[in-house]
Amino acid sequence: MESEVCDFLCVHEDTVARLKQTLPPEEELMDLADLFKNFADSTRIRMLYLLSESELCVCDISRLLGMSQSAISHQLRILKQSKLVKARRDGRTVFYSLADEHVGTIIGNGMEHVKE
């Protein structure tokens, strides 16, 4: 079994120094970790996948996922606070879609990765 540590101490100082300069601030990395936490919930992933295919209202998502509208609304609120989805009102109906193309790219790349 391969070891996860080096067999001897050999720090590559040039690489360490270069990467130290490019490492984002801790706050940005925490924000990135929080973003990815939203993708760790299977309900939210299913919702994001559906929204990557089409703009939908709560009733549509509820029917597609077999969940209550209140459960869907709760998850949408989390996704909206995380700036992953946006809402558009049309009369009495609120339609949801992905916030921007980056979210769709994350979903698409993730699906490609798991299918490999």
MODELLER restraints for C-alpha pairs under 7 A, 6 or more apart:
rsr = mdl.restraints
at = mdl.atoms
rsr.add(forms.Gaussian(group=physical.xy_distance, feature=features.Distance(at['CA:35:A'], at['CA:82:A']), mean=6.83, stdev=0.5))
rsr.add(forms.Gaussian(group=physical.xy_distance, feature=features.Distance(at['CA:38:A'], at['CA:44:A']), mean=6.97, stdev=0.5))
rsr.add(forms.Gaussian(group=physical.xy_distance, feature=features.Distance(at['CA:39:A'], at['CA:45:A']), mean=5.75, stdev=0.5))
rsr.add(forms.Gaussian(group=physical.xy_distance, feature=features.Distance(at['CA:44:A'], at['CA:75:A']), mean=6.49, stdev=0.5))
rsr.add(forms.Gaussian(group=physical.xy_distance, feature=features.Distance(at['CA:49:A'], at['CA:107:A']), mean=6.60, stdev=0.5))
rsr.add(forms.Gaussian(group=physical.xy_distance, feature=features.Distance(at['CA:51:A'], at['CA:97:A']), mean=5.34, stdev=0.5))
rsr.add(forms.Gaussian(group=physical.xy_distance, feature=features.Distance(at['CA:51:A'], at['CA:98:A']), mean=5.97, stdev=0.5))
rsr.add(forms.Gaussian(group=physical.xy_distance, feature=features.Distance(at['CA:52:A'], at['CA:98:A']), mean=6.36, stdev=0.5))
rsr.add(forms.Gaussian(group=physical.xy_distance, feature=features.Distance(at['CA:52:A'], at['CA:104:A']), mean=5.64, stdev=0.5))
rsr.add(forms.Gaussian(group=physical.xy_distance, feature=features.Distance(at['CA:55:A'], at['CA:95:A']), mean=6.23, stdev=0.5))
rsr.add(forms.Gaussian(group=physical.xy_distance, feature=features.Distance(at['CA:55:A'], at['CA:96:A']), mean=5.53, stdev=0.5))
rsr.add(forms.Gaussian(group=physical.xy_distance, feature=features.Distance(at['CA:55:A'], at['CA:97:A']), mean=4.75, stdev=0.5))
rsr.add(forms.Gaussian(group=physical.xy_distance, feature=features.Distance(at['CA:56:A'], at['CA:95:A']), mean=5.22, stdev=0.5))
rsr.add(forms.Gaussian(group=physical.xy_distance, feature=features.Distance(at['CA:56:A'], at['CA:96:A']), mean=5.32, stdev=0.5))
rsr.add(forms.Gaussian(group=physical.xy_distance, feature=features.Distance(at['CA:56:A'], at['CA:97:A']), mean=6.73, stdev=0.5))
rsr.add(forms.Gaussian(group=physical.xy_distance, feature=features.Distance(at['CA:57:A'], at['CA:93:A']), mean=6.95, stdev=0.5))
rsr.add(forms.Gaussian(group=physical.xy_distance, feature=features.Distance(at['CA:57:A'], at['CA:94:A']), mean=5.77, stdev=0.5))
rsr.add(forms.Gaussian(group=physical.xy_distance, feature=features.Distance(at['CA:57:A'], at['CA:95:A']), mean=4.38, stdev=0.5))
rsr.add(forms.Gaussian(group=physical.xy_distance, feature=features.Distance(at['CA:57:A'], at['CA:96:A']), mean=5.85, stdev=0.5))
rsr.add(forms.Gaussian(group=physical.xy_distance, feature=features.Distance(at['CA:58:A'], at['CA:69:A']), mean=6.17, stdev=0.5))
rsr.add(forms.Gaussian(group=physical.xy_distance, feature=features.Distance(at['CA:58:A'], at['CA:72:A']), mean=6.52, stdev=0.5))
rsr.add(forms.Gaussian(group=physical.xy_distance, feature=features.Distance(at['CA:58:A'], at['CA:73:A']), mean=6.72, stdev=0.5))
rsr.add(forms.Gaussian(group=physical.xy_distance, feature=features.Distance(at['CA:59:A'], at['CA:69:A']), mean=6.44, stdev=0.5))
rsr.add(forms.Gaussian(group=physical.xy_distance, feature=features.Distance(at['CA:62:A'], at['CA:68:A']), mean=5.81, stdev=0.5))
rsr.add(forms.Gaussian(group=physical.xy_distance, feature=features.Distance(at['CA:62:A'], at['CA:69:A']), mean=5.48, stdev=0.5))
rsr.add(forms.Gaussian(group=physical.xy_distance, feature=features.Distance(at['CA:62:A'], at['CA:72:A']), mean=6.27, stdev=0.5))
rsr.add(forms.Gaussian(group=physical.xy_distance, feature=features.Distance(at['CA:79:A'], at['CA:85:A']), mean=5.75, stdev=0.5))
rsr.add(forms.Gaussian(group=physical.xy_distance, feature=features.Distance(at['CA:80:A'], at['CA:86:A']), mean=6.02, stdev=0.5))
rsr.add(forms.Gaussian(group=physical.xy_distance, feature=features.Distance(at['CA:83:A'], at['CA:99:A']), mean=6.28, stdev=0.5))
rsr.add(forms.Gaussian(group=physical.xy_distance, feature=features.Distance(at['CA:84:A'], at['CA:98:A']), mean=5.98, stdev=0.5))
rsr.add(forms.Gaussian(group=physical.xy_distance, feature=features.Distance(at['CA:84:A'], at['CA:99:A']), mean=5.07, stdev=0.5))
rsr.add(forms.Gaussian(group=physical.xy_distance, feature=features.Distance(at['CA:84:A'], at['CA:103:A']), mean=6.37, stdev=0.5))
rsr.add(forms.Gaussian(group=physical.xy_distance, feature=features.Distance(at['CA:85:A'], at['CA:96:A']), mean=6.60, stdev=0.5))
rsr.add(forms.Gaussian(group=physical.xy_distance, feature=features.Distance(at['CA:85:A'], at['CA:97:A']), mean=5.56, stdev=0.5))
rsr.add(forms.Gaussian(group=physical.xy_distance, feature=features.Distance(at['CA:85:A'], at['CA:98:A']), mean=4.30, stdev=0.5))
rsr.add(forms.Gaussian(group=physical.xy_distance, feature=features.Distance(at['CA:85:A'], at['CA:99:A']), mean=4.21, stdev=0.5))
rsr.add(forms.Gaussian(group=physical.xy_distance, feature=features.Distance(at['CA:86:A'], at['CA:96:A']), mean=5.70, stdev=0.5))
rsr.add(forms.Gaussian(group=physical.xy_distance, feature=features.Distance(at['CA:86:A'], at['CA:97:A']), mean=5.62, stdev=0.5))
rsr.add(forms.Gaussian(group=physical.xy_distance, feature=features.Distance(at['CA:86:A'], at['CA:98:A']), mean=6.08, stdev=0.5))
rsr.add(forms.Gaussian(group=physical.xy_distance, feature=features.Distance(at['CA:86:A'], at['CA:99:A']), mean=4.93, stdev=0.5))
rsr.add(forms.Gaussian(group=physical.xy_distance, feature=features.Distance(at['CA:87:A'], at['CA:94:A']), mean=6.33, stdev=0.5))
rsr.add(forms.Gaussian(group=physical.xy_distance, feature=features.Distance(at['CA:87:A'], at['CA:95:A']), mean=5.58, stdev=0.5))
rsr.add(forms.Gaussian(group=physical.xy_distance, feature=features.Distance(at['CA:87:A'], at['CA:96:A']), mean=4.56, stdev=0.5))
rsr.add(forms.Gaussian(group=physical.xy_distance, feature=features.Distance(at['CA:87:A'], at['CA:97:A']), mean=6.58, stdev=0.5))
rsr.add(forms.Gaussian(group=physical.xy_distance, feature=features.Distance(at['CA:88:A'], at['CA:94:A']), mean=5.51, stdev=0.5))
rsr.add(forms.Gaussian(group=physical.xy_distance, feature=features.Distance(at['CA:88:A'], at['CA:95:A']), mean=5.12, stdev=0.5))
rsr.add(forms.Gaussian(group=physical.xy_distance, feature=features.Distance(at['CA:88:A'], at['CA:96:A']), mean=6.37, stdev=0.5))
rsr.add(forms.Gaussian(group=physical.xy_distance, feature=features.Distance(at['CA:89:A'], at['CA:95:A']), mean=6.14, stdev=0.5))
rsr.add(forms.Gaussian(group=physical.xy_distance, feature=features.Distance(at['CA:98:A'], at['CA:104:A']), mean=6.95, stdev=0.5))
